[in-house]
Structure formats: C-alpha cells, structure tokens
C-alpha cells in the first residue's frame, strides 16, 4: 500500500543506500559528544550573559532544580512531538524507548517518504527552539532564575537534537533522491532508493 507519506512495503527495485545505528558504540558516542558540544555552546554564553554569578548559591540551586525538572519534561515532549508528526502523517503505530545512547520514537513497520521523514525529524527542533528562545528572551528581563533554567534546557534541547539534525542534513544535502524512503525503528534509520542509488 502506498500513500503520499509512506509505503507499507518496500517497493520493488529499491535497495538500502545508508544506515544510521545510534546503538553502535562509535555512532552513539559521536552523537553524544556532538550533543554535549552543542549544549555547551548555548549554555556557557547564556549563563555568562545572564550574570549567573549574581544569583548566589540559592538562586543557582533553584535554577538547577527547575532545569532538571524541565529537562525531564522536555525529553518526553520531544519524543511525543516526533510521534505526533509521524501519527498525523502516517496514522501508524509508534514505538518509544530509550537506550544507553538515545531516547527515541519510531515507526518501524512502514517506509516513510523523504518529506515525511524531514517533517518528523525537524518538528521538535523547530517547535521547541521557538518556545525556549522566546521564553529565554522574556525571562532575561523578568526573572533571572527562570532565565538561567531555560538557558540550560535550551542548551540540552539543541544537544538533544544532534541526531535529528544530522539525519535532516543528510537528507537535504546527501540523500537527495526525491523517491528516497526511510524506515525508522527509533534508534536506527534505514534509507532506501530505487536501484540503490541515492
């Protein structure tokens, strides 16, 4: 069965052209290192600009507590956002989980189109970047403790999108065949193209 957004079965003549396995040691470590670097690139200047030294111990501790609680909530919402995009576009059963290297949402039983893959991959990045950046700017002028917490969450948001951004860049600039299909199990993505040429 074929729709504009997915195939239930891999079409005849398609072959695998690329594979991302976040559970593999090298890939998982690379994604997590990239995540830490992206997070630090946002958090360090954000805290310095916000004057973290002026918060005192109590303010910094409260900001940290808020950030931890907010990050846990964000992690769940991030995966649900992937899931909401997949569900709206395909209507198919979702899988959620967490491994040593990644939290994930996937639709392992179908082959999604390149467009569907890009929308689902980038949905959390776009949505939460707008929310957290807007909140950070507002809180900078209203409440420095909450601002600090939001900056930390924003940093981990960018870091947490490292794998999504890598895959999106791959689809935009390398795997450009408009007929490309992706099977997303969550921690692994398999890419297929007609004749095995992306």
BALOBA-1460 file (C-alpha; in Angstrom, 3 decimals):
// residues 198
<rec num="1" residu="x" x="0.000" y="0.000" z="0.000"/>
<rec num="2" residu="x" x="1.240" y="3.486" z="-0.910"/>
<rec num="3" residu="x" x="0.136" y="6.922" z="0.259"/>
<rec num="4" residu="x" x="1.723" y="10.332" z="-0.267"/>
<rec num="5" residu="x" x="3.555" y="9.913" z="3.052"/>
<rec num="6" residu="x" x="4.590" y="6.264" z="3.333"/>
<rec num="7" residu="x" x="4.663" y="2.771" z="1.854"/>
<rec num="8" residu="x" x="3.542" y="-0.259" z="3.818"/>
<rec num="9" residu="x" x="6.078" y="-2.402" z="1.929"/>
<rec num="10" residu="x" x="9.382" y="-1.588" z="0.295"/>
<rec num="11" residu="x" x="8.679" y="-1.077" z="-3.425"/>
<rec num="12" residu="x" x="10.265" y="-3.398" z="-5.955"/>
<rec num="13" residu="x" x="13.659" y="-2.239" z="-7.193"/>
<rec num="14" residu="x" x="14.568" y="-0.352" z="-4.010"/>
<rec num="15" residu="x" x="17.804" y="-1.121" z="-2.152"/>
<rec num="16" residu="x" x="19.388" y="0.151" z="1.054"/>
<rec num="17" residu="x" x="21.724" y="3.107" z="0.481"/>
<rec num="18" residu="x" x="22.504" y="4.249" z="4.024"/>
<rec num="19" residu="x" x="22.064" y="3.146" z="7.613"/>
<rec num="20" residu="x" x="22.350" y="5.045" z="10.906"/>
<rec num="21" residu="x" x="22.639" y="2.958" z="14.067"/>
<rec num="22" residu="x" x="22.628" y="5.063" z="17.235"/>
<rec num="23" residu="x" x="23.115" y="1.922" z="19.329"/>
<rec num="24" residu="x" x="26.506" y="1.267" z="17.697"/>
<rec num="25" residu="x" x="29.287" y="2.348" z="20.028"/>
<rec num="26" residu="x" x="31.034" y="4.727" z="17.616"/>
<rec num="27" residu="x" x="27.869" y="6.400" z="16.354"/>
<rec num="28" residu="x" x="26.338" y="6.678" z="19.826"/>
<rec num="29" residu="x" x="29.498" y="8.249" z="21.256"/>
<rec num="30" residu="x" x="29.780" y="10.661" z="18.305"/>
<rec num="31" residu="x" x="26.169" y="11.803" z="18.684"/>
<rec num="32" residu="x" x="26.553" y="12.250" z="22.437"/>
<rec num="33" residu="x" x="29.810" y="14.211" z="22.046"/>
<rec num="34" residu="x" x="28.118" y="16.426" z="19.446"/>
<rec num="35" residu="x" x="25.181" y="16.857" z="21.851"/>
<rec num="36" residu="x" x="27.483" y="17.985" z="24.684"/>
<rec num="37" residu="x" x="29.319" y="20.447" z="22.439"/>
<rec num="38" residu="x" x="26.055" y="21.919" z="21.119"/>
<rec num="39" residu="x" x="24.668" y="22.183" z="24.657"/>
<rec num="40" residu="x" x="27.828" y="23.890" z="25.953"/>
<rec num="41" residu="x" x="27.826" y="26.336" z="23.028"/>
<rec num="42" residu="x" x="24.415" y="27.589" z="24.182"/>
<rec num="43" residu="x" x="24.620" y="27.193" z="27.970"/>
<rec num="44" residu="x" x="28.024" y="28.790" z="28.688"/>
<rec num="45" residu="x" x="27.463" y="32.108" z="26.880"/>
<rec num="46" residu="x" x="23.837" y="32.169" z="28.020"/>
<rec num="47" residu="x" x="24.783" y="31.855" z="31.682"/>
<rec num="48" residu="x" x="27.611" y="34.390" z="31.361"/>
<rec num="49" residu="x" x="25.318" y="36.919" z="29.649"/>
<rec num="50" residu="x" x="22.681" y="36.342" z="32.297"/>
<rec num="51" residu="x" x="25.131" y="37.012" z="35.113"/>
<rec num="52" residu="x" x="24.956" y="33.667" z="36.893"/>
<rec num="53" residu="x" x="27.421" y="34.914" z="39.497"/>
<rec num="54" residu="x" x="24.861" y="37.427" z="40.706"/>
<rec num="55" residu="x" x="22.281" y="34.766" z="41.543"/>
<rec num="56" residu="x" x="24.035" y="33.491" z="44.650"/>
<rec num="57" residu="x" x="24.019" y="29.891" z="45.824"/>
<rec num="58" residu="x" x="20.259" y="29.724" z="46.479"/>
<rec num="59" residu="x" x="19.339" y="31.202" z="43.097"/>
<rec num="60" residu="x" x="21.746" y="28.964" z="41.194"/>
<rec num="61" residu="x" x="20.496" y="25.890" z="43.070"/>
<rec num="62" residu="x" x="16.858" y="26.766" z="42.324"/>
<rec num="63" residu="x" x="17.685" y="27.355" z="38.649"/>
<rec num="64" residu="x" x="19.363" y="23.936" z="38.558"/>
<rec num="65" residu="x" x="16.346" y="22.196" z="40.117"/>
<rec num="66" residu="x" x="13.959" y="23.892" z="37.678"/>
<rec num="67" residu="x" x="16.260" y="22.952" z="34.780"/>
<rec num="68" residu="x" x="16.376" y="19.263" z="35.778"/>
<rec num="69" residu="x" x="12.584" y="19.028" z="36.120"/>
<rec num="70" residu="x" x="12.094" y="20.994" z="32.899"/>
<rec num="71" residu="x" x="14.585" y="18.850" z="31.006"/>
<rec num="72" residu="x" x="12.863" y="15.599" z="32.004"/>
<rec num="73" residu="x" x="9.523" y="17.018" z="30.852"/>
<rec num="74" residu="x" x="11.140" y="18.294" z="27.648"/>
<rec num="75" residu="x" x="12.709" y="14.913" z="26.860"/>
<rec num="76" residu="x" x="9.274" y="13.277" z="26.950"/>
<rec num="77" residu="x" x="7.661" y="16.081" z="24.935"/>
<rec num="78" residu="x" x="10.468" y="15.953" z="22.350"/>
<rec num="79" residu="x" x="9.743" y="12.306" z="21.562"/>
<rec num="80" residu="x" x="5.981" y="12.867" z="21.658"/>
<rec num="81" residu="x" x="6.445" y="15.652" z="19.085"/>
<rec num="82" residu="x" x="8.236" y="13.240" z="16.743"/>
<rec num="83" residu="x" x="5.381" y="10.827" z="17.399"/>
<rec num="84" residu="x" x="2.667" y="13.417" z="16.785"/>
<rec num="85" residu="x" x="4.200" y="14.295" z="13.406"/>
<rec num="86" residu="x" x="4.519" y="10.636" z="12.422"/>
<rec num="87" residu="x" x="0.983" y="9.885" z="13.624"/>
<rec num="88" residu="x" x="-0.554" y="12.817" z="11.741"/>
<rec num="89" residu="x" x="1.296" y="11.942" z="8.540"/>
<rec num="90" residu="x" x="1.007" y="8.143" z="8.601"/>
<rec num="91" residu="x" x="-1.557" y="7.081" z="11.217"/>
<rec num="92" residu="x" x="0.717" y="4.153" z="12.068"/>
<rec num="93" residu="x" x="1.709" y="2.578" z="15.371"/>
<rec num="94" residu="x" x="4.619" y="4.303" z="17.118"/>
<rec num="95" residu="x" x="7.407" y="2.828" z="19.215"/>
<rec num="96" residu="x" x="9.054" y="4.740" z="22.054"/>
<rec num="97" residu="x" x="12.062" y="3.837" z="24.138"/>
<rec num="98" residu="x" x="15.469" y="4.710" z="25.476"/>
<rec num="99" residu="x" x="18.890" y="3.123" z="25.018"/>
<rec num="100" residu="x" x="22.295" y="3.965" z="26.502"/>
<rec num="101" residu="x" x="22.798" y="6.463" z="23.682"/>
<rec num="102" residu="x" x="19.417" y="7.858" z="22.698"/>
<rec num="103" residu="x" x="15.752" y="8.344" z="23.577"/>
<rec num="104" residu="x" x="13.617" y="7.602" z="20.549"/>
<rec num="105" residu="x" x="10.322" y="7.430" z="18.713"/>
<rec num="106" residu="x" x="9.941" y="5.449" z="15.513"/>
<rec num="107" residu="x" x="7.510" y="3.891" z="13.044"/>
<rec num="108" residu="x" x="9.314" y="0.626" z="12.295"/>
<rec num="109" residu="x" x="6.607" y="-1.116" z="10.269"/>
<rec num="110" residu="x" x="6.462" y="1.293" z="7.323"/>
<rec num="111" residu="x" x="8.707" y="3.147" z="4.880"/>
<rec num="112" residu="x" x="8.194" y="6.914" z="5.085"/>
<rec num="113" residu="x" x="8.854" y="9.319" z="2.248"/>
<rec num="114" residu="x" x="11.711" y="11.801" z="2.358"/>
<rec num="115" residu="x" x="9.257" y="14.665" z="3.037"/>
<rec num="116" residu="x" x="7.589" y="12.808" z="5.913"/>
<rec num="117" residu="x" x="10.989" y="11.951" z="7.375"/>
<rec num="118" residu="x" x="12.137" y="15.585" z="7.271"/>
<rec num="119" residu="x" x="8.943" y="16.912" z="8.864"/>
<rec num="120" residu="x" x="9.048" y="14.333" z="11.661"/>
<rec num="121" residu="x" x="12.783" y="14.780" z="12.266"/>
<rec num="122" residu="x" x="12.645" y="18.577" z="12.463"/>
<rec num="123" residu="x" x="9.302" y="19.038" z="14.278"/>
<rec num="124" residu="x" x="10.783" y="19.061" z="17.830"/>
<rec num="125" residu="x" x="13.746" y="21.229" z="16.803"/>
<rec num="126" residu="x" x="11.550" y="23.913" z="15.239"/>
<rec num="127" residu="x" x="8.795" y="23.863" z="17.879"/>
<rec num="128" residu="x" x="10.970" y="23.898" z="20.985"/>
<rec num="129" residu="x" x="13.575" y="26.288" z="19.565"/>
<rec num="130" residu="x" x="10.814" y="28.866" z="19.123"/>
<rec num="131" residu="x" x="9.339" y="28.183" z="22.581"/>
<rec num="132" residu="x" x="12.613" y="28.167" z="24.542"/>
<rec num="133" residu="x" x="14.243" y="31.087" z="22.700"/>
<rec num="134" residu="x" x="11.129" y="33.225" z="23.206"/>
<rec num="135" residu="x" x="10.918" y="32.227" z="26.865"/>
<rec num="136" residu="x" x="14.622" y="32.918" z="27.424"/>
<rec num="137" residu="x" x="14.352" y="36.445" z="25.972"/>
<rec num="138" residu="x" x="11.275" y="37.173" z="28.086"/>
<rec num="139" residu="x" x="12.735" y="35.770" z="31.304"/>
<rec num="140" residu="x" x="16.010" y="37.645" z="30.797"/>
<rec num="141" residu="x" x="14.071" y="40.810" z="31.645"/>
<rec num="142" residu="x" x="11.593" y="39.306" z="34.114"/>
<rec num="143" residu="x" x="13.231" y="36.598" z="36.262"/>
<rec num="144" residu="x" x="16.930" y="35.697" z="36.106"/>
<rec num="145" residu="x" x="16.489" y="32.391" z="37.973"/>
<rec num="146" residu="x" x="13.968" y="31.102" z="35.443"/>
<rec num="147" residu="x" x="16.094" y="32.572" z="32.626"/>
<rec num="148" residu="x" x="19.080" y="30.507" z="33.780"/>
<rec num="149" residu="x" x="16.923" y="27.360" z="33.952"/>
<rec num="150" residu="x" x="15.538" y="28.000" z="30.461"/>
<rec num="151" residu="x" x="19.041" y="28.568" z="29.042"/>
<rec num="152" residu="x" x="20.167" y="25.207" z="30.439"/>
<rec num="153" residu="x" x="17.107" y="23.465" z="28.968"/>
<rec num="154" residu="x" x="17.625" y="25.309" z="25.658"/>
<rec num="155" residu="x" x="21.218" y="24.080" z="25.538"/>
<rec num="156" residu="x" x="20.200" y="20.491" z="26.159"/>
<rec num="157" residu="x" x="17.422" y="20.907" z="23.584"/>
<rec num="158" residu="x" x="19.971" y="21.817" z="20.913"/>
<rec num="159" residu="x" x="22.222" y="18.998" z="22.069"/>
<rec num="160" residu="x" x="19.335" y="16.544" z="22.127"/>
<rec num="161" residu="x" x="18.567" y="17.376" z="18.503"/>
<rec num="162" residu="x" x="22.079" y="16.429" z="17.315"/>
<rec num="163" residu="x" x="20.977" y="13.119" z="15.803"/>
<rec num="164" residu="x" x="17.834" y="14.628" z="14.276"/>
<rec num="165" residu="x" x="19.822" y="17.478" z="12.732"/>
<rec num="166" residu="x" x="22.478" y="15.113" z="11.385"/>
<rec num="167" residu="x" x="19.832" y="12.981" z="9.693"/>
<rec num="168" residu="x" x="17.989" y="16.040" z="8.331"/>
<rec num="169" residu="x" x="21.215" y="17.484" z="6.883"/>
<rec num="170" residu="x" x="21.949" y="14.083" z="5.338"/>
<rec num="171" residu="x" x="18.522" y="14.088" z="3.673"/>
<rec num="172" residu="x" x="18.819" y="17.677" z="2.488"/>
<rec num="173" residu="x" x="22.347" y="17.589" z="1.093"/>
<rec num="174" residu="x" x="23.420" y="13.993" z="0.506"/>
<rec num="175" residu="x" x="20.454" y="11.640" z="0.155"/>
<rec num="176" residu="x" x="18.590" y="13.936" z="-2.228"/>
<rec num="177" residu="x" x="16.661" y="11.412" z="-4.329"/>
<rec num="178" residu="x" x="13.029" y="12.568" z="-4.182"/>
<rec num="179" residu="x" x="11.946" y="8.912" z="-4.204"/>
<rec num="180" residu="x" x="14.031" y="8.066" z="-1.125"/>
<rec num="181" residu="x" x="12.294" y="6.120" z="1.654"/>
<rec num="182" residu="x" x="13.266" y="5.763" z="5.304"/>
<rec num="183" residu="x" x="12.407" y="3.056" z="7.806"/>
<rec num="184" residu="x" x="12.734" y="4.468" z="11.316"/>
<rec num="185" residu="x" x="12.907" y="1.943" z="14.145"/>
<rec num="186" residu="x" x="13.824" y="4.715" z="16.612"/>
<rec num="187" residu="x" x="17.484" y="4.064" z="17.369"/>
<rec num="188" residu="x" x="18.134" y="3.072" z="13.751"/>
<rec num="189" residu="x" x="17.236" y="4.618" z="10.412"/>
<rec num="190" residu="x" x="17.470" y="2.697" z="7.136"/>
<rec num="191" residu="x" x="17.398" y="4.588" z="3.841"/>
<rec num="192" residu="x" x="16.311" y="3.083" z="0.534"/>
<rec num="193" residu="x" x="16.365" y="4.342" z="-3.028"/>
<rec num="194" residu="x" x="15.433" y="2.936" z="-6.456"/>
<rec num="195" residu="x" x="18.312" y="0.858" z="-7.746"/>
<rec num="196" residu="x" x="20.305" y="1.527" z="-4.583"/>
<rec num="197" residu="x" x="21.450" y="4.972" z="-5.751"/>
<rec num="198" residu="x" x="20.724" y="7.958" z="-3.523"/>
